[in-house]
Amino acid sequence: QVQVVESGGGLVQPGGSLRLSCAASGLILKIDVMGWYRQVPGKERELVATSTTGGSTNYADSEKGRVTIARDNAKNTVYLQMNSLRTEDTAVYYCNATGFSLRGRFDAWGQGTQVTVSS
């Protein structure tokens, strides 16, 4: 079983910055992709950014230039640096990891961390 745990959410003023962290643990053999998604009540979960083990990254168009995703493959950890935050960035941010464990392929989600952008 693979667990994914996020941290780093909180309250920040518009224009501020926040860094989210996510660590995957368990019987992991290989992680292919780690990424961040977000969801607000009444809407579908949406992509923020993903990163492959090989270093390729993908960002939602709305986030390009404001967020940076970074991986520490040795620690099975991914970070999301968010700058110039806007009120519309308020959401629950979820971390996702996909890959292979001793029990086969996995697609694991964290419990989410709340990010609130408000003055």
SEFINU-832100 format. One record per atom (N, C-alpha, C): x, z, y; residue number from 1; residue in three letters. Coordinates in steps of 0.001 Angstrom, whole numbers, plus 500000, padded with zeros to 6 digits. Layout:
<recs>
@X: X | Z: Z | Y: Y | k: NUM | r: Ala
...
</recs>
This chain:
<recs>
@X: 500843 | Z: 500000 | Y: 498812 | k: 1 | r: Gln
@X: 500000 | Z: 500000 | Y: 500000 | k: 1 | r: Gln
@X: 500878 | Z: 500000 | Y: 501236 | k: 1 | r: Gln
@X: 500448 | Z: 499265 | Y: 502233 | k: 2 | r: Val
@X: 501209 | Z: 499148 | Y: 503477 | k: 2 | r: Val
@X: 500410 | Z: 499780 | Y: 504601 | k: 2 | r: Val
@X: 501067 | Z: 500606 | Y: 505389 | k: 3 | r: Gln
@X: 500426 | Z: 501233 | Y: 506546 | k: 3 | r: Gln
@X: 501035 | Z: 500675 | Y: 507827 | k: 3 | r: Gln
@X: 500176 | Z: 500542 | Y: 508820 | k: 4 | r: Val
@X: 500607 | Z: 500077 | Y: 510136 | k: 4 | r: Val
@X: 500127 | Z: 501090 | Y: 511160 | k: 4 | r: Val
@X: 501024 | Z: 501575 | Y: 512002 | k: 5 | r: Val
@X: 500677 | Z: 502604 | Y: 512975 | k: 5 | r: Val
@X: 501146 | Z: 502174 | Y: 514364 | k: 5 | r: Val
@X: 500186 | Z: 502161 | Y: 515293 | k: 6 | r: Glu
@X: 500503 | Z: 501812 | Y: 516686 | k: 6 | r: Glu
@X: 500708 | Z: 503071 | Y: 517515 | k: 6 | r: Glu
@X: 501422 | Z: 502920 | Y: 518610 | k: 7 | r: Ser
@X: 501581 | Z: 503997 | Y: 519582 | k: 7 | r: Ser
@X: 501896 | Z: 503392 | Y: 520934 | k: 7 | r: Ser
@X: 501724 | Z: 504208 | Y: 521982 | k: 8 | r: Gly
@X: 502116 | Z: 503775 | Y: 523307 | k: 8 | r: Gly
@X: 500991 | Z: 503426 | Y: 524256 | k: 8 | r: Gly
@X: 499756 | Z: 503474 | Y: 523785 | k: 9 | r: Gly
@X: 498653 | Z: 503176 | Y: 524679 | k: 9 | r: Gly
@X: 498445 | Z: 504286 | Y: 525687 | k: 9 | r: Gly
@X: 497550 | Z: 504043 | Y: 526638 | k: 10 | r: Gly
@X: 497263 | Z: 505044 | Y: 527636 | k: 10 | r: Gly
@X: 496620 | Z: 504455 | Y: 528869 | k: 10 | r: Gly
@X: 496612 | Z: 505251 | Y: 529918 | k: 11 | r: Leu
@X: 496024 | Z: 504857 | Y: 531199 | k: 11 | r: Leu
@X: 497135 | Z: 504403 | Y: 532142 | k: 11 | r: Leu
@X: 496941 | Z: 503249 | Y: 532746 | k: 12 | r: Val
@X: 497927 | Z: 502716 | Y: 533684 | k: 12 | r: Val
@X: 497197 | Z: 502067 | Y: 534846 | k: 12 | r: Val
@X: 497800 | Z: 502101 | Y: 536010 | k: 13 | r: Gln
@X: 497184 | Z: 501496 | Y: 537189 | k: 13 | r: Gln
@X: 497386 | Z: 499986 | Y: 537185 | k: 13 | r: Gln
@X: 496500 | Z: 499247 | Y: 537824 | k: 14 | r: Pro
@X: 496689 | Z: 497796 | Y: 537941 | k: 14 | r: Pro
@X: 498052 | Z: 497479 | Y: 538538 | k: 14 | r: Pro
@X: 498704 | Z: 496485 | Y: 537948 | k: 15 | r: Gly
@X: 500049 | Z: 496130 | Y: 538364 | k: 15 | r: Gly
@X: 501140 | Z: 496868 | Y: 537631 | k: 15 | r: Gly
@X: 500760 | Z: 497860 | Y: 536865 | k: 16 | r: Gly
@X: 501729 | Z: 498656 | Y: 536137 | k: 16 | r: Gly
@X: 502161 | Z: 498028 | Y: 534828 | k: 16 | r: Gly
@X: 502993 | Z: 498773 | Y: 534110 | k: 17 | r: Ser
@X: 503537 | Z: 498291 | Y: 532841 | k: 17 | r: Ser
@X: 503292 | Z: 499300 | Y: 531738 | k: 17 | r: Ser
@X: 503307 | Z: 498788 | Y: 530526 | k: 18 | r: Leu
@X: 503108 | Z: 499631 | Y: 529353 | k: 18 | r: Leu
@X: 503833 | Z: 498990 | Y: 528184 | k: 18 | r: Leu
@X: 504385 | Z: 499814 | Y: 527308 | k: 19 | r: Arg
@X: 505056 | Z: 499302 | Y: 526114 | k: 19 | r: Arg
@X: 504407 | Z: 499896 | Y: 524878 | k: 19 | r: Arg
@X: 503886 | Z: 499022 | Y: 524033 | k: 20 | r: Leu
@X: 503285 | Z: 499438 | Y: 522785 | k: 20 | r: Leu
@X: 504293 | Z: 499274 | Y: 521648 | k: 20 | r: Leu
@X: 504191 | Z: 500164 | Y: 520679 | k: 21 | r: Ser
@X: 505054 | Z: 500091 | Y: 519497 | k: 21 | r: Ser
@X: 504199 | Z: 500087 | Y: 518247 | k: 21 | r: Ser
@X: 504710 | Z: 499474 | Y: 517218 | k: 22 | r: Cys
@X: 504000 | Z: 499416 | Y: 515944 | k: 22 | r: Cys
@X: 505011 | Z: 499427 | Y: 514816 | k: 22 | r: Cys
@X: 504791 | Z: 500308 | Y: 513849 | k: 23 | r: Ala
@X: 505686 | Z: 500391 | Y: 512707 | k: 23 | r: Ala
@X: 504907 | Z: 500200 | Y: 511421 | k: 23 | r: Ala
@X: 505444 | Z: 499377 | Y: 510541 | k: 24 | r: Ala
@X: 504852 | Z: 499165 | Y: 509224 | k: 24 | r: Ala
@X: 505690 | Z: 499904 | Y: 508191 | k: 24 | r: Ala
@X: 504993 | Z: 500507 | Y: 507223 | k: 25 | r: Ser
@X: 505699 | Z: 501244 | Y: 506189 | k: 25 | r: Ser
@X: 504966 | Z: 501105 | Y: 504865 | k: 25 | r: Ser
@X: 505666 | Z: 501456 | Y: 503801 | k: 26 | r: Gly
@X: 505079 | Z: 501355 | Y: 502473 | k: 26 | r: Gly
@X: 505976 | Z: 500561 | Y: 501550 | k: 26 | r: Gly
@X: 505365 | Z: 500013 | Y: 500513 | k: 27 | r: Leu
@X: 506130 | Z: 499296 | Y: 499498 | k: 27 | r: Leu
@X: 506375 | Z: 497855 | Y: 499923 | k: 27 | r: Leu
@X: 507023 | Z: 497699 | Y: 501053 | k: 28 | r: Ile
@X: 507206 | Z: 496382 | Y: 501663 | k: 28 | r: Ile
@X: 508426 | Z: 495681 | Y: 501090 | k: 28 | r: Ile
@X: 508225 | Z: 494454 | Y: 500659 | k: 29 | r: Leu
@X: 509334 | Z: 493613 | Y: 500242 | k: 29 | r: Leu
@X: 509766 | Z: 492708 | Y: 501389 | k: 29 | r: Leu
@X: 508782 | Z: 492155 | Y: 502070 | k: 30 | r: Lys
@X: 509073 | Z: 491216 | Y: 503144 | k: 30 | r: Lys
@X: 507893 | Z: 491167 | Y: 504099 | k: 30 | r: Lys
@X: 508190 | Z: 491165 | Y: 505395 | k: 31 | r: Ile
@X: 507159 | Z: 490944 | Y: 506407 | k: 31 | r: Ile
@X: 507364 | Z: 489550 | Y: 506982 | k: 31 | r: Ile
@X: 506300 | Z: 488768 | Y: 506983 | k: 32 | r: Asp
@X: 506369 | Z: 487415 | Y: 507547 | k: 32 | r: Asp
@X: 506075 | Z: 487420 | Y: 509044 | k: 32 | r: Asp
@X: 504945 | Z: 488003 | Y: 509403 | k: 33 | r: Val
@X: 504496 | Z: 487970 | Y: 510792 | k: 33 | r: Val
@X: 504014 | Z: 489354 | Y: 511194 | k: 33 | r: Val
@X: 504381 | Z: 489753 | Y: 512401 | k: 34 | r: Met
@X: 503802 | Z: 490946 | Y: 513023 | k: 34 | r: Met
@X: 503236 | Z: 490516 | Y: 514366 | k: 34 | r: Met
@X: 502106 | Z: 491097 | Y: 514706 | k: 35 | r: Gly
@X: 501494 | Z: 490661 | Y: 515948 | k: 35 | r: Gly
@X: 500579 | Z: 491690 | Y: 516551 | k: 35 | r: Gly
@X: 500144 | Z: 491378 | Y: 517744 | k: 36 | r: Trp
@X: 499236 | Z: 492228 | Y: 518503 | k: 36 | r: Trp
@X: 497966 | Z: 491458 | Y: 518834 | k: 36 | r: Trp
@X: 496857 | Z: 492147 | Y: 518678 | k: 37 | r: Tyr
@X: 495545 | Z: 491625 | Y: 519015 | k: 37 | r: Tyr
@X: 494840 | Z: 492687 | Y: 519837 | k: 37 | r: Tyr
@X: 493781 | Z: 492298 | Y: 520523 | k: 38 | r: Arg
@X: 493022 | Z: 493281 | Y: 521286 | k: 38 | r: Arg
@X: 491541 | Z: 492987 | Y: 521186 | k: 38 | r: Arg
@X: 490771 | Z: 494026 | Y: 521425 | k: 39 | r: Gln
@X: 489314 | Z: 493895 | Y: 521313 | k: 39 | r: Gln
@X: 488639 | Z: 494813 | Y: 522304 | k: 39 | r: Gln
@X: 487615 | Z: 494280 | Y: 522947 | k: 40 | r: Val
@X: 486753 | Z: 495084 | Y: 523811 | k: 40 | r: Val
@X: 485381 | Z: 495123 | Y: 523177 | k: 40 | r: Val
@X: 484597 | Z: 496149 | Y: 523467 | k: 41 | r: Pro
@X: 483268 | Z: 496263 | Y: 522856 | k: 41 | r: Pro
@X: 482415 | Z: 495028 | Y: 523107 | k: 41 | r: Pro
@X: 481805 | Z: 494534 | Y: 522059 | k: 42 | r: Gly
@X: 480913 | Z: 493392 | Y: 522185 | k: 42 | r: Gly
@X: 481588 | Z: 492046 | Y: 522091 | k: 42 | r: Gly
@X: 482914 | Z: 492057 | Y: 521969 | k: 43 | r: Lys
@X: 483644 | Z: 490797 | Y: 521870 | k: 43 | r: Lys
@X: 484498 | Z: 490771 | Y: 520601 | k: 43 | r: Lys
@X: 484876 | Z: 489560 | Y: 520201 | k: 44 | r: Glu
@X: 485719 | Z: 489413 | Y: 519022 | k: 44 | r: Glu
@X: 487154 | Z: 489818 | Y: 519340 | k: 44 | r: Glu
@X: 487834 | Z: 490210 | Y: 518287 | k: 45 | r: Arg
@X: 489250 | Z: 490534 | Y: 518423 | k: 45 | r: Arg
@X: 490002 | Z: 489249 | Y: 518761 | k: 45 | r: Arg
@X: 490928 | Z: 489342 | Y: 519715 | k: 46 | r: Glu
@X: 491637 | Z: 488149 | Y: 520149 | k: 46 | r: Glu
@X: 493152 | Z: 488348 | Y: 520088 | k: 46 | r: Glu
@X: 493823 | Z: 487244 | Y: 519924 | k: 47 | r: Leu
@X: 495285 | Z: 487247 | Y: 519849 | k: 47 | r: Leu
@X: 495909 | Z: 487619 | Y: 521189 | k: 47 | r: Leu
@X: 496941 | Z: 488442 | Y: 521138 | k: 48 | r: Val
@X: 497780 | Z: 488665 | Y: 522302 | k: 48 | r: Val
@X: 499130 | Z: 487964 | Y: 522080 | k: 48 | r: Val
@X: 499789 | Z: 488306 | Y: 520976 | k: 49 | r: Ala
@X: 501085 | Z: 487695 | Y: 520680 | k: 49 | r: Ala
@X: 501457 | Z: 487969 | Y: 519234 | k: 49 | r: Ala
@X: 502207 | Z: 487040 | Y: 518641 | k: 50 | r: Thr
@X: 502738 | Z: 487231 | Y: 517296 | k: 50 | r: Thr
@X: 504207 | Z: 486862 | Y: 517258 | k: 50 | r: Thr
@X: 504886 | Z: 487395 | Y: 516234 | k: 51 | r: Ser
@X: 506311 | Z: 487131 | Y: 516070 | k: 51 | r: Ser
@X: 506625 | Z: 487017 | Y: 514593 | k: 51 | r: Ser
@X: 507312 | Z: 485956 | Y: 514219 | k: 52 | r: Thr
@X: 507729 | Z: 485803 | Y: 512830 | k: 52 | r: Thr
@X: 509093 | Z: 486453 | Y: 512622 | k: 52 | r: Thr
@X: 509404 | Z: 486699 | Y: 511361 | k: 53 | r: Thr
@X: 510693 | Z: 487288 | Y: 511041 | k: 53 | r: Thr
@X: 511834 | Z: 486385 | Y: 511479 | k: 53 | r: Thr
@X: 511575 | Z: 485088 | Y: 511495 | k: 54 | r: Gly
@X: 512605 | Z: 484143 | Y: 511917 | k: 54 | r: Gly
@X: 512815 | Z: 484070 | Y: 513416 | k: 54 | r: Gly
@X: 511933 | Z: 484750 | Y: 514172 | k: 55 | r: Gly
@X: 512127 | Z: 484797 | Y: 515613 | k: 55 | r: Gly
@X: 511172 | Z: 483947 | Y: 516430 | k: 55 | r: Gly
@X: 510293 | Z: 483225 | Y: 515766 | k: 56 | r: Ser
@X: 509321 | Z: 482421 | Y: 516520 | k: 56 | r: Ser
@X: 508236 | Z: 483317 | Y: 517082 | k: 56 | r: Ser
@X: 507834 | Z: 483024 | Y: 518299 | k: 57 | r: Thr
@X: 506790 | Z: 483809 | Y: 518946 | k: 57 | r: Thr
@X: 505650 | Z: 482905 | Y: 519390 | k: 57 | r: Thr
@X: 504483 | Z: 483514 | Y: 519504 | k: 58 | r: Asn
@X: 503292 | Z: 482801 | Y: 519955 | k: 58 | r: Asn
@X: 502514 | Z: 483738 | Y: 520866 | k: 58 | r: Asn
@X: 502129 | Z: 483244 | Y: 522025 | k: 59 | r: Tyr
@X: 501405 | Z: 484048 | Y: 522994 | k: 59 | r: Tyr
@X: 500071 | Z: 483401 | Y: 523343 | k: 59 | r: Tyr
@X: 499080 | Z: 484239 | Y: 523593 | k: 60 | r: Ala
@X: 497840 | Z: 483741 | Y: 524153 | k: 60 | r: Ala
@X: 498139 | Z: 483180 | Y: 525540 | k: 60 | r: Ala
@X: 497460 | Z: 482101 | Y: 525887 | k: 61 | r: Asp
@X: 497727 | Z: 481468 | Y: 527183 | k: 61 | r: Asp
@X: 497562 | Z: 482451 | Y: 528339 | k: 61 | r: Asp
@X: 496581 | Z: 483330 | Y: 528217 | k: 62 | r: Ser
@X: 496292 | Z: 484269 | Y: 529304 | k: 62 | r: Ser
@X: 497386 | Z: 485317 | Y: 529477 | k: 62 | r: Ser
@X: 498236 | Z: 485469 | Y: 528472 | k: 63 | r: Glu
@X: 499251 | Z: 486523 | Y: 528502 | k: 63 | r: Glu
@X: 500659 | Z: 485996 | Y: 528786 | k: 63 | r: Glu
@X: 500825 | Z: 484686 | Y: 528720 | k: 64 | r: Lys
@X: 502162 | Z: 484116 | Y: 528929 | k: 64 | r: Lys
@X: 502717 | Z: 484506 | Y: 530294 | k: 64 | r: Lys
@X: 503942 | Z: 484977 | Y: 530278 | k: 65 | r: Gly
@X: 504598 | Z: 485393 | Y: 531507 | k: 65 | r: Gly
@X: 504381 | Z: 486851 | Y: 531866 | k: 65 | r: Gly
@X: 503422 | Z: 487492 | Y: 531215 | k: 66 | r: Arg
@X: 503148 | Z: 488903 | Y: 531512 | k: 66 | r: Arg
@X: 503488 | Z: 489829 | Y: 530364 | k: 66 | r: Arg
@X: 503518 | Z: 489302 | Y: 529142 | k: 67 | r: Val
@X: 503821 | Z: 490146 | Y: 527990 | k: 67 | r: Val
@X: 504990 | Z: 489553 | Y: 527207 | k: 67 | r: Val
@X: 505707 | Z: 490437 | Y: 526543 | k: 68 | r: Thr
@X: 506817 | Z: 490030 | Y: 525693 | k: 68 | r: Thr
@X: 506722 | Z: 490782 | Y: 524382 | k: 68 | r: Thr
@X: 506788 | Z: 490035 | Y: 523288 | k: 69 | r: Ile
@X: 506782 | Z: 490655 | Y: 521972 | k: 69 | r: Ile
@X: 508199 | Z: 490639 | Y: 521422 | k: 69 | r: Ile
@X: 508564 | Z: 491730 | Y: 520775 | k: 70 | r: Ala
@X: 509916 | Z: 491837 | Y: 520228 | k: 70 | r: Ala
@X: 509861 | Z: 492536 | Y: 518874 | k: 70 | r: Ala
@X: 510697 | Z: 492091 | Y: 517960 | k: 71 | r: Arg
@X: 510728 | Z: 492655 | Y: 516606 | k: 71 | r: Arg
@X: 512048 | Z: 493362 | Y: 516351 | k: 71 | r: Arg
@X: 511957 | Z: 494407 | Y: 515546 | k: 72 | r: Asp
@X: 513143 | Z: 495016 | Y: 514946 | k: 72 | r: Asp
@X: 512921 | Z: 494898 | Y: 513447 | k: 72 | r: Asp
@X: 513438 | Z: 493841 | Y: 512874 | k: 73 | r: Asn
@X: 513158 | Z: 493563 | Y: 511473 | k: 73 | r: Asn
@X: 513683 | Z: 494656 | Y: 510541 | k: 73 | r: Asn
@X: 514798 | Z: 495247 | Y: 510906 | k: 74 | r: Ala
@X: 515383 | Z: 496291 | Y: 510051 | k: 74 | r: Ala
@X: 514478 | Z: 497515 | Y: 509972 | k: 74 | r: Ala
@X: 513682 | Z: 497732 | Y: 511013 | k: 75 | r: Lys
@X: 512798 | Z: 498901 | Y: 511064 | k: 75 | r: Lys
@X: 511341 | Z: 498540 | Y: 510826 | k: 75 | r: Lys
@X: 511072 | Z: 497272 | Y: 510512 | k: 76 | r: Asn
@X: 509679 | Z: 496816 | Y: 510327 | k: 76 | r: Asn
@X: 508822 | Z: 497227 | Y: 511520 | k: 76 | r: Asn
@X: 509355 | Z: 497005 | Y: 512690 | k: 77 | r: Thr
@X: 508699 | Z: 497449 | Y: 513917 | k: 77 | r: Thr
@X: 508546 | Z: 496281 | Y: 514876 | k: 77 | r: Thr
@X: 507448 | Z: 496315 | Y: 515628 | k: 78 | r: Val
@X: 507226 | Z: 495316 | Y: 516657 | k: 78 | r: Val
@X: 506792 | Z: 496028 | Y: 517930 | k: 78 | r: Val
@X: 507217 | Z: 495471 | Y: 519047 | k: 79 | r: Tyr
@X: 506908 | Z: 496046 | Y: 520347 | k: 79 | r: Tyr
@X: 506166 | Z: 495015 | Y: 521197 | k: 79 | r: Tyr
@X: 505374 | Z: 495526 | Y: 522124 | k: 80 | r: Leu
@X: 504702 | Z: 494657 | Y: 523086 | k: 80 | r: Leu
@X: 504920 | Z: 495246 | Y: 524469 | k: 80 | r: Leu
@X: 505707 | Z: 494556 | Y: 525264 | k: 81 | r: Gln
@X: 505932 | Z: 494960 | Y: 526654 | k: 81 | r: Gln
@X: 504923 | Z: 494224 | Y: 527525 | k: 81 | r: Gln
@X: 504117 | Z: 494975 | Y: 528229 | k: 82 | r: Met
@X: 503082 | Z: 494382 | Y: 529073 | k: 82 | r: Met
@X: 503354 | Z: 494737 | Y: 530531 | k: 82 | r: Met
@X: 503441 | Z: 493741 | Y: 531372 | k: 83 | r: Asn
@X: 503703 | Z: 493927 | Y: 532793 | k: 83 | r: Asn
@X: 502550 | Z: 493360 | Y: 533620 | k: 83 | r: Asn
@X: 502535 | Z: 493729 | Y: 534879 | k: 84 | r: Ser
@X: 501507 | Z: 493225 | Y: 535805 | k: 84 | r: Ser
@X: 500111 | Z: 493350 | Y: 535199 | k: 84 | r: Ser
@X: 499830 | Z: 494528 | Y: 534678 | k: 85 | r: Leu
@X: 498570 | Z: 494735 | Y: 533980 | k: 85 | r: Leu
@X: 497385 | Z: 494623 | Y: 534922 | k: 85 | r: Leu
@X: 496288 | Z: 494074 | Y: 534383 | k: 86 | r: Arg
@X: 495048 | Z: 493870 | Y: 535130 | k: 86 | r: Arg
@X: 493944 | Z: 494687 | Y: 534482 | k: 86 | r: Arg
@X: 492889 | Z: 494931 | Y: 535215 | k: 87 | r: Thr
@X: 491774 | Z: 495696 | Y: 534660 | k: 87 | r: Thr
@X: 491196 | Z: 495015 | Y: 533428 | k: 87 | r: Thr
@X: 491260 | Z: 493687 | Y: 533408 | k: 88 | r: Glu
@X: 490715 | Z: 492961 | Y: 532256 | k: 88 | r: Glu
@X: 491595 | Z: 493066 | Y: 531014 | k: 88 | r: Glu
@X: 492748 | Z: 493691 | Y: 531142 | k: 89 | r: Asp
@X: 493583 | Z: 493956 | Y: 529974 | k: 89 | r: Asp
@X: 493134 | Z: 495202 | Y: 529223 | k: 89 | r: Asp
@X: 492184 | Z: 495923 | Y: 529805 | k: 90 | r: Thr
@X: 491662 | Z: 497108 | Y: 529140 | k: 90 | r: Thr
@X: 491020 | Z: 496727 | Y: 527813 | k: 90 | r: Thr
@X: 491494 | Z: 497367 | Y: 526745 | k: 91 | r: Ala
@X: 491012 | Z: 497041 | Y: 525401 | k: 91 | r: Ala
@X: 491667 | Z: 497987 | Y: 524404 | k: 91 | r: Ala
@X: 491189 | Z: 497925 | Y: 523179 | k: 92 | r: Val
@X: 491905 | Z: 498555 | Y: 522072 | k: 92 | r: Val
@X: 492872 | Z: 497513 | Y: 521522 | k: 92 | r: Val
@X: 494116 | Z: 497872 | Y: 521428 | k: 93 | r: Tyr
@X: 495146 | Z: 496953 | Y: 520956 | k: 93 | r: Tyr
@X: 495490 | Z: 497290 | Y: 519508 | k: 93 | r: Tyr
@X: 495427 | Z: 496259 | Y: 518680 | k: 94 | r: Tyr
@X: 495669 | Z: 496427 | Y: 517253 | k: 94 | r: Tyr
@X: 496940 | Z: 495696 | Y: 516838 | k: 94 | r: Tyr
@X: 497669 | Z: 496317 | Y: 515940 | k: 95 | r: Cys
@X: 498851 | Z: 495700 | Y: 515364 | k: 95 | r: Cys
@X: 498500 | Z: 495160 | Y: 513979 | k: 95 | r: Cys
@X: 499069 | Z: 494024 | Y: 513652 | k: 96 | r: Asn
@X: 498849 | Z: 493404 | Y: 512349 | k: 96 | r: Asn
@X: 500177 | Z: 493004 | Y: 511740 | k: 96 | r: Asn
@X: 500282 | Z: 493192 | Y: 510442 | k: 97 | r: Ala
@X: 501480 | Z: 492763 | Y: 509721 | k: 97 | r: Ala
@X: 501063 | Z: 492054 | Y: 508451 | k: 97 | r: Ala
@X: 501691 | Z: 490942 | Y: 508163 | k: 98 | r: Thr
@X: 501433 | Z: 490203 | Y: 506921 | k: 98 | r: Thr
@X: 502757 | Z: 489952 | Y: 506213 | k: 98 | r: Thr
@X: 502676 | Z: 489949 | Y: 504886 | k: 99 | r: Gly
@X: 503888 | Z: 489718 | Y: 504110 | k: 99 | r: Gly
@X: 503648 | Z: 490011 | Y: 502653 | k: 99 | r: Gly
@X: 504694 | Z: 490510 | Y: 501982 | k: 100 | r: Phe
@X: 504603 | Z: 490806 | Y: 500556 | k: 100 | r: Phe
@X: 505086 | Z: 492225 | Y: 500295 | k: 100 | r: Phe
@X: 504351 | Z: 492917 | Y: 499447 | k: 101 | r: Ser
@X: 504740 | Z: 494254 | Y: 499002 | k: 101 | r: Ser
@X: 504932 | Z: 494226 | Y: 497487 | k: 101 | r: Ser
@X: 505246 | Z: 495364 | Y: 496935 | k: 102 | r: Leu
@X: 505388 | Z: 495460 | Y: 495486 | k: 102 | r: Leu
@X: 504075 | Z: 495184 | Y: 494775 | k: 102 | r: Leu
@X: 502963 | Z: 495239 | Y: 495525 | k: 103 | r: Arg
@X: 501644 | Z: 495000 | Y: 494941 | k: 103 | r: Arg
@X: 501114 | Z: 493613 | Y: 495273 | k: 103 | r: Arg
@X: 501956 | Z: 492790 | Y: 495849 | k: 104 | r: Gly
@X: 501534 | Z: 491439 | Y: 496187 | k: 104 | r: Gly
@X: 501415 | Z: 491237 | Y: 497684 | k: 104 | r: Gly
@X: 500718 | Z: 490190 | Y: 498051 | k: 105 | r: Arg
@X: 500594 | Z: 489850 | Y: 499462 | k: 105 | r: Arg
@X: 499750 | Z: 490895 | Y: 500183 | k: 105 | r: Arg
@X: 500118 | Z: 491220 | Y: 501418 | k: 106 | r: Phe
@X: 499332 | Z: 492157 | Y: 502208 | k: 106 | r: Phe
@X: 499044 | Z: 491590 | Y: 503590 | k: 106 | r: Phe
@X: 497951 | Z: 492113 | Y: 504155 | k: 107 | r: Asp
@X: 497513 | Z: 491782 | Y: 505512 | k: 107 | r: Asp
@X: 496979 | Z: 493093 | Y: 506070 | k: 107 | r: Asp
@X: 497835 | Z: 493815 | Y: 506785 | k: 108 | r: Ala
@X: 497522 | Z: 495187 | Y: 507178 | k: 108 | r: Ala
@X: 497275 | Z: 495311 | Y: 508675 | k: 108 | r: Ala
@X: 496280 | Z: 496122 | Y: 509007 | k: 109 | r: Trp
@X: 495921 | Z: 496399 | Y: 510398 | k: 109 | r: Trp
@X: 496097 | Z: 497877 | Y: 510687 | k: 109 | r: Trp
@X: 496492 | Z: 498183 | Y: 511898 | k: 110 | r: Gly
@X: 496532 | Z: 499549 | Y: 512351 | k: 110 | r: Gly
@X: 495174 | Z: 500009 | Y: 512841 | k: 110 | r: Gly
@X: 495106 | Z: 501279 | Y: 513236 | k: 111 | r: Gln
@X: 493854 | Z: 501854 | Y: 513712 | k: 111 | r: Gln
@X: 493568 | Z: 501490 | Y: 515158 | k: 111 | r: Gln
@X: 494563 | Z: 500999 | Y: 515862 | k: 112 | r: Gly
@X: 494377 | Z: 500600 | Y: 517247 | k: 112 | r: Gly
@X: 494821 | Z: 501677 | Y: 518224 | k: 112 | r: Gly
@X: 495220 | Z: 501238 | Y: 519395 | k: 113 | r: Thr
@X: 495590 | Z: 502153 | Y: 520466 | k: 113 | r: Thr
@X: 494913 | Z: 501686 | Y: 521752 | k: 113 | r: Thr
@X: 494305 | Z: 502612 | Y: 522452 | k: 114 | r: Gln
@X: 493535 | Z: 502274 | Y: 523659 | k: 114 | r: Gln
@X: 494461 | Z: 502062 | Y: 524846 | k: 114 | r: Gln
@X: 494255 | Z: 500959 | Y: 525525 | k: 115 | r: Val
@X: 494939 | Z: 500688 | Y: 526794 | k: 115 | r: Val
@X: 493868 | Z: 500577 | Y: 527869 | k: 115 | r: Val
@X: 493971 | Z: 501394 | Y: 528891 | k: 116 | r: Thr
@X: 493023 | Z: 501387 | Y: 529993 | k: 116 | r: Thr
@X: 493770 | Z: 501123 | Y: 531286 | k: 116 | r: Thr
@X: 493368 | Z: 500062 | Y: 531965 | k: 117 | r: Val
@X: 493980 | Z: 499707 | Y: 533247 | k: 117 | r: Val
@X: 492951 | Z: 499992 | Y: 534329 | k: 117 | r: Val
@X: 493241 | Z: 500990 | Y: 535126 | k: 118 | r: Ser
@X: 492270 | Z: 501418 | Y: 536129 | k: 118 | r: Ser
@X: 492982 | Z: 502190 | Y: 537229 | k: 118 | r: Ser
@X: 492443 | Z: 502055 | Y: 538427 | k: 119 | r: Ser
@X: 492985 | Z: 502825 | Y: 539545 | k: 119 | r: Ser
@X: 492221 | Z: 504135 | Y: 539701 | k: 119 | r: Ser
</recs>
